[in-house]
Amino acid sequence: MDEARLRRELREAALAHRPDHARILARVERGLAASAPEGRRTRSPRPWAGRRRGVVLAVSAAVAGVVGIGGLAVTTLADRPAGPAATLPAPGPTARAAGTVDPGSNRWWAQSDLAVTTESTVVGLTVELRIARTPGVVSTGHWRTRPAEDFTVTVTEEPRTLVYRWTLKPGRTVPPGPHTFAAQYNHAEGARDASADTYRILLTGPDGGRTTLRGGFGPGGGN
């Protein structure tokens, strides 16, 4: 067995398991003795013994180095601090909504009612009601069942929709229960089709969780 092969086998053995140093050194002794030429065995053993001792020391150092490096790597990985635990977003408030055209509407005027029911206190609320700009649609007013001073209200004319928006002011809250937001407007004479009217509601709970509700004012406009 040549020395290169012996070194390779020792390194593989060290990587595969915890080495038995006494067993490895004995194996080195046997391997070196087997590789010595027959004609030189009758000569003085001192030069070969010195060489053999040097090889044994070198191989032992290599094995120790491999084991030492491996031990260091394991220690480093084990001591590495764990990363922060994943945090799930807070659940949003539980709520439901339904959009309807008020039965008091007539051939020239209509009111769209948005009923919102919250099951817990809400600290943030934006209600957006979009009325499609069918012929003759012009805003005539709006109202809500919550106190007027709690909301900022805007009515915006966009190319295709008339947008009513109620935004809860900072520091105000909406308690659990039913709440109504209504938009009023004129329209061309006759029965008006409300199937293109929509709403969007964004609710924020005390813990920051959010819920978004969307729907319409035609059949099945609830959410």
C-alpha positions as CSV (number, residue, x, y, z in Angstrom):
1,M,0.0,0.0,0.0
2,D,1.5,3.4,-1.0
3,E,1.5,6.4,1.3
4,A,-0.8,8.5,-0.8
5,R,-3.5,5.8,-0.7
6,L,-3.0,5.4,3.0
7,R,-3.4,9.1,3.7
8,R,-6.6,9.2,1.6
9,E,-8.2,6.3,3.4
10,L,-7.4,7.8,6.8
11,R,-8.9,11.1,5.8
12,E,-12.1,9.4,4.6
13,A,-12.3,7.4,7.8
14,A,-11.9,10.6,9.9
15,L,-14.8,12.3,8.0
16,A,-17.0,9.3,8.2
17,H,-16.9,8.8,12.0
18,R,-15.1,9.7,15.2
19,P,-11.6,8.1,14.8
20,D,-10.0,5.6,17.2
21,H,-6.5,7.1,17.3
22,A,-4.9,3.9,18.6
23,R,-6.5,1.9,15.8
24,I,-5.4,4.4,13.2
25,L,-1.8,4.5,14.3
26,A,-1.7,0.7,14.4
27,R,-3.0,0.6,10.8
28,V,-0.3,3.1,9.8
29,E,2.4,0.9,11.3
30,R,1.1,-2.2,9.5
31,G,0.7,-0.4,6.2
32,L,4.2,1.1,6.3
33,A,5.7,-2.2,7.3
34,A,4.0,-4.0,4.4
35,S,5.2,-1.4,1.9
36,A,9.0,-1.7,2.8
37,P,11.1,-3.6,0.1
38,E,12.2,-7.1,1.0
39,G,15.9,-6.4,0.4
40,R,16.0,-3.6,2.9
41,R,14.4,-5.4,5.9
42,T,17.8,-6.9,6.9
43,R,19.4,-3.5,7.2
44,S,19.5,-1.3,10.1
45,P,15.9,-0.2,10.9
46,R,16.8,3.2,12.2
47,P,16.5,5.3,9.0
48,W,13.3,3.7,8.1
49,A,12.0,3.9,11.6
50,G,12.7,7.7,11.6
51,R,10.9,8.0,8.3
52,R,8.0,5.9,9.5
53,R,7.7,7.9,12.7
54,G,7.6,11.1,10.6
55,V,4.8,9.7,8.4
56,V,2.9,8.6,11.4
57,L,3.1,12.0,13.0
58,A,2.1,13.7,9.8
59,V,-0.9,11.5,9.3
60,S,-1.9,11.9,12.9
61,A,-1.7,15.7,12.5
62,A,-3.8,15.5,9.3
63,V,-6.5,13.4,11.1
64,A,-6.5,15.7,14.1
65,G,-6.8,18.7,11.8
66,V,-9.8,17.2,10.0
67,V,-11.5,16.3,13.2
68,G,-10.7,19.7,14.7
69,I,-12.1,21.6,11.7
70,G,-15.2,19.4,11.8
71,G,-15.7,20.0,15.5
72,L,-15.3,23.7,15.0
73,A,-17.9,23.7,12.2
74,V,-20.4,21.8,14.3
75,T,-19.9,24.2,17.2
76,T,-20.3,27.2,15.0
77,L,-23.6,26.0,13.5
78,A,-24.9,24.9,16.9
79,D,-24.1,28.3,18.5
80,R,-25.6,30.3,15.6
81,P,-28.6,32.2,17.0
82,A,-32.0,31.2,15.7
83,G,-33.8,33.7,13.4
84,P,-36.9,35.5,14.5
85,A,-40.1,33.5,14.5
86,A,-42.5,34.3,11.6
87,T,-45.3,36.7,12.7
88,L,-48.7,36.2,11.1
89,P,-50.8,39.4,10.4
90,A,-53.6,40.1,12.9
91,P,-57.0,39.0,11.7
92,G,-59.3,41.8,10.5
93,P,-62.6,42.8,12.1
94,T,-65.6,40.6,11.3
95,A,-68.2,42.5,9.4
96,R,-70.8,42.1,6.7
97,A,-72.5,44.5,4.3
98,A,-75.4,44.7,1.9
99,G,-76.3,47.3,-0.8
100,T,-79.9,48.1,-1.8
101,V,-81.8,50.8,-3.6
102,D,-84.2,52.4,-1.1
103,P,-87.8,51.6,-1.7
104,G,-88.6,55.3,-1.4
105,S,-86.8,56.0,-4.7
106,N,-89.0,57.3,-7.6
107,R,-88.8,58.0,-11.4
108,W,-86.6,61.0,-11.0
109,W,-84.7,60.5,-7.7
110,A,-83.0,57.6,-5.9
111,Q,-81.3,56.7,-2.7
112,S,-78.7,53.9,-2.4
113,D,-78.4,52.4,1.1
114,L,-75.4,50.5,2.3
115,A,-76.0,48.5,5.5
116,V,-72.8,47.6,7.4
117,T,-72.8,45.4,10.5
118,T,-69.6,45.2,12.6
119,E,-69.2,42.5,15.3
120,S,-66.4,44.3,17.2
121,T,-65.0,47.8,17.7
122,V,-63.5,49.4,14.6
123,V,-60.8,52.1,14.9
124,G,-60.5,52.7,11.1
125,L,-63.3,52.8,8.5
126,T,-63.5,54.0,5.0
127,V,-66.8,53.5,3.1
128,E,-66.8,54.2,-0.6
129,L,-70.0,54.1,-2.6
130,R,-69.8,54.4,-6.4
131,I,-72.9,55.4,-8.4
132,A,-72.6,54.8,-12.2
133,R,-73.2,58.0,-14.1
134,T,-76.2,56.9,-16.0
135,P,-78.1,59.8,-17.8
136,G,-79.1,62.6,-15.5
137,V,-77.2,61.4,-12.4
138,V,-76.4,64.4,-10.0
139,S,-75.8,64.2,-6.3
140,T,-78.5,65.6,-4.0
141,G,-77.1,64.6,-0.7
142,H,-76.0,61.9,1.7
143,W,-76.3,60.7,5.3
144,R,-75.1,58.1,7.8
145,T,-76.4,56.8,11.1
146,R,-73.1,57.4,13.0
147,P,-72.4,61.0,14.2
148,A,-71.5,63.4,11.4
149,E,-68.5,64.8,13.4
150,D,-66.9,61.4,13.3
151,F,-66.4,61.4,9.6
152,T,-64.8,63.3,6.7
153,V,-67.2,63.1,3.7
154,T,-66.4,63.8,0.1
155,V,-68.5,63.5,-3.1
156,T,-66.3,63.3,-6.3
157,E,-67.5,63.3,-9.9
158,E,-65.3,60.9,-11.9
159,P,-65.8,60.3,-15.7
160,R,-67.9,57.2,-15.2
161,T,-69.0,57.3,-11.5
162,L,-70.2,59.6,-8.8
163,V,-68.1,58.6,-5.7
164,Y,-69.4,59.1,-2.1
165,R,-66.7,58.5,0.5
166,W,-66.9,58.5,4.3
167,T,-63.6,58.3,6.2
168,L,-63.5,57.8,10.0
169,K,-61.5,60.6,11.6
170,P,-58.3,59.7,13.7
171,G,-59.1,58.9,17.3
172,R,-62.8,58.0,16.6
173,T,-64.2,54.5,16.8
174,V,-67.2,52.7,15.5
175,P,-68.9,50.3,18.0
176,P,-70.2,46.8,17.2
177,G,-73.7,46.9,15.6
178,P,-75.6,47.9,12.4
179,H,-74.7,51.1,10.6
180,T,-76.1,52.7,7.5
181,F,-74.5,55.0,4.8
182,A,-76.8,56.4,2.1
183,A,-76.2,58.3,-1.1
184,Q,-78.9,60.4,-2.8
185,Y,-79.0,61.6,-6.4
186,N,-81.3,62.6,-9.3
187,H,-81.4,60.7,-12.5
188,A,-83.2,60.7,-15.9
189,E,-86.9,60.0,-15.8
190,G,-87.8,56.4,-15.6
191,A,-86.6,53.2,-13.8
192,R,-82.8,53.4,-13.3
193,D,-80.6,50.3,-13.6
194,A,-78.4,50.1,-10.5
195,S,-76.5,47.0,-11.5
196,A,-73.3,49.0,-12.2
197,D,-73.3,50.6,-8.8
198,T,-70.7,49.3,-6.4
199,Y,-69.3,49.7,-2.9
200,R,-66.0,49.1,-1.1
201,I,-65.5,49.1,2.7
202,L,-62.1,49.0,4.5
203,L,-62.2,48.3,8.3
204,T,-59.3,48.3,10.7
205,G,-59.4,46.7,14.2
206,P,-57.6,47.9,17.3
207,D,-54.7,45.4,16.7
208,G,-54.2,46.7,13.2
209,G,-55.9,43.8,11.4
210,R,-57.8,44.8,8.2
211,T,-60.9,43.6,6.4
212,T,-62.2,44.7,3.0
213,L,-65.7,44.2,1.8
214,R,-66.9,44.7,-1.8
215,G,-70.3,44.4,-3.5
216,G,-73.0,46.0,-5.6
217,F,-76.6,47.2,-5.5
218,G,-78.1,44.8,-8.0
219,P,-79.5,41.4,-7.1
220,G,-77.2,39.6,-4.7
221,G,-75.3,42.8,-3.8
222,G,-74.5,41.6,-0.3
223,N,-71.1,40.7,1.1
